[in-house]
Amino acid sequence: MDRESIILLVEDNEMDVALTLDAFREVHLSNRIEICTNGEDALNYMFGKGKYADRKLYPLPDLILLDLKMPRVSGLDVLNEIKRTEKLKRIPVIILTSSKDEGDRAMSYDMGANSYLVKPISFEGFLEVVKSITNYWLTLNIDPPLDI
């Protein structure tokens, strides 16, 4: 890859956004992070609509961290749209949610989620989750080809 990986964080809770960004700083993640605060905004980003129309300013992400429980358009709806769209379906989507619901987990995997992580309550626990994400998805994992 010729450029630094881009992470799209889709999270409606401001405290969780701040916690995630703090954890990324703590593990010295220097990747570009784009933030969408609801599912509608995330779909606009992914499909290059509205303020996200310029793909030079807003290139497709290499990894999506997606919350499930959001207003307007749910995380499951966002996941479904991404995974059924040819040019987007290979982008890894990690569900990062507070939901331990078995139905949410099953639906997420059925719709093509690449991973399902439950947000820990403590910062230390969250830090471990972020370390795991960066170690695996941004270091060890070999991205699928997107342009085939």
C-alpha positions as CSV (number, residue, x, y, z in Angstrom):
1,M,0.0,0.0,0.0
2,D,1.3,3.4,-1.0
3,R,-0.3,5.4,1.7
4,E,-1.0,5.2,5.4
5,S,-4.1,3.1,6.4
6,I,-7.2,5.1,7.1
7,I,-9.6,4.0,9.8
8,L,-13.3,5.1,9.8
9,L,-14.7,5.2,13.3
10,V,-18.5,5.2,13.3
11,E,-19.6,6.1,16.8
12,D,-22.5,8.3,18.0
13,N,-21.3,8.5,21.7
14,E,-18.9,11.4,22.2
15,M,-17.4,9.8,25.2
16,D,-16.7,6.6,23.3
17,V,-15.1,8.6,20.4
18,A,-12.8,10.4,22.9
19,L,-12.0,7.1,24.6
20,T,-11.1,5.5,21.3
21,L,-9.0,8.4,20.2
22,D,-7.2,8.5,23.6
23,A,-6.5,4.8,23.3
24,F,-5.1,5.2,19.8
25,R,-2.8,8.0,21.0
26,E,-1.7,5.8,23.9
27,V,-0.6,3.0,21.6
28,H,1.0,5.6,19.3
29,L,-1.2,4.9,16.3
30,S,-0.4,7.5,13.7
31,N,-3.0,6.4,11.2
32,R,-5.5,8.8,9.8
33,I,-8.8,8.4,11.6
34,E,-12.1,9.7,10.1
35,I,-15.1,10.0,12.4
36,C,-18.8,9.7,11.5
37,T,-21.2,10.2,14.4
38,N,-24.2,8.4,12.9
39,G,-25.0,5.7,10.3
40,E,-26.3,8.1,7.7
41,D,-23.1,10.1,7.8
42,A,-21.1,6.8,7.5
43,L,-23.0,5.8,4.4
44,N,-22.5,9.2,2.9
45,Y,-18.7,8.8,3.6
46,M,-18.6,5.3,2.1
47,F,-20.6,6.2,-1.0
48,G,-18.8,9.6,-1.5
49,K,-22.0,11.7,-1.1
50,G,-22.4,15.3,0.2
51,K,-19.4,16.7,2.0
52,Y,-17.5,13.4,1.3
53,A,-17.8,13.6,-2.5
54,D,-14.1,14.4,-3.0
55,R,-12.3,11.1,-2.7
56,K,-8.9,12.8,-2.6
57,L,-10.0,14.4,0.7
58,Y,-12.0,11.5,1.9
59,P,-10.6,8.2,0.4
60,L,-12.2,4.9,1.2
61,P,-11.0,3.6,4.6
62,D,-8.9,0.5,5.0
63,L,-10.7,-0.5,8.2
64,I,-14.1,0.4,9.7
65,L,-14.8,0.4,13.4
66,L,-18.6,0.3,13.6
67,D,-21.0,0.8,16.5
68,L,-24.3,-0.9,16.2
69,K,-26.7,1.2,18.3
70,M,-27.0,4.5,16.5
71,P,-29.8,6.9,15.7
72,R,-31.3,7.3,12.2
73,V,-29.4,4.5,10.5
74,S,-28.2,1.6,12.7
75,G,-24.8,0.0,12.5
76,L,-26.4,-3.2,11.1
77,D,-28.0,-1.2,8.3
78,V,-24.6,0.4,7.5
79,L,-22.9,-3.0,7.6
80,N,-25.5,-4.4,5.2
81,E,-25.1,-1.6,2.7
82,I,-21.3,-1.9,2.8
83,K,-21.2,-5.7,2.4
84,R,-23.7,-5.8,-0.4
85,T,-21.9,-3.2,-2.5
86,E,-19.3,-4.6,-4.8
87,K,-16.7,-1.8,-4.5
88,L,-16.9,-1.8,-0.7
89,K,-17.6,-5.3,0.5
90,R,-13.9,-6.3,1.0
91,I,-13.2,-3.5,3.4
92,P,-12.8,-5.1,6.8
93,V,-15.6,-4.1,9.3
94,I,-15.1,-4.6,13.0
95,I,-18.2,-4.2,15.1
96,L,-17.1,-2.3,18.2
97,T,-20.2,-2.1,20.4
98,S,-21.4,-2.4,24.0
99,S,-24.0,-5.0,22.9
100,K,-23.4,-8.5,24.2
101,D,-26.7,-9.6,22.6
102,E,-26.4,-12.9,20.8
103,G,-28.8,-11.8,18.1
104,D,-26.7,-8.7,17.3
105,R,-23.6,-10.9,17.1
106,A,-25.3,-13.4,14.8
107,M,-26.7,-10.7,12.6
108,S,-23.4,-8.9,12.4
109,Y,-21.6,-12.1,11.2
110,D,-24.4,-13.1,8.9
111,M,-24.1,-9.7,7.2
112,G,-20.4,-10.0,6.7
113,A,-18.7,-8.4,9.8
114,N,-15.1,-9.4,10.0
115,S,-15.0,-9.3,13.8
116,Y,-17.2,-8.5,16.8
117,L,-15.7,-6.8,19.8
118,V,-17.6,-5.7,23.0
119,K,-16.3,-2.4,24.4
120,P,-14.7,-3.0,27.8
121,I,-15.8,-0.8,30.7
122,S,-12.3,0.2,31.9
123,F,-9.8,2.3,29.9
124,E,-7.2,-0.4,30.5
125,G,-9.5,-3.0,28.9
126,F,-10.3,-0.7,26.0
127,L,-6.6,-0.1,25.6
128,E,-6.0,-3.8,25.2
129,V,-8.8,-4.0,22.6
130,V,-7.2,-1.2,20.6
131,K,-3.8,-2.8,20.8
132,S,-5.3,-6.0,19.5
133,I,-7.0,-4.2,16.6
134,T,-3.8,-2.4,15.7
135,N,-1.6,-5.4,16.0
136,Y,-3.8,-7.7,13.9
137,W,-5.8,-5.6,11.5
138,L,-3.1,-2.9,10.8
139,T,0.1,-4.9,11.2
140,L,-0.4,-8.6,10.6
141,N,-3.4,-8.8,8.4
142,I,-2.9,-8.7,4.6
143,D,-5.6,-6.6,3.1
144,P,-7.8,-8.1,0.4
145,P,-7.4,-6.8,-3.1
146,L,-10.0,-4.0,-3.6
147,D,-9.6,-3.4,-7.3
148,I,-10.3,-6.9,-8.8
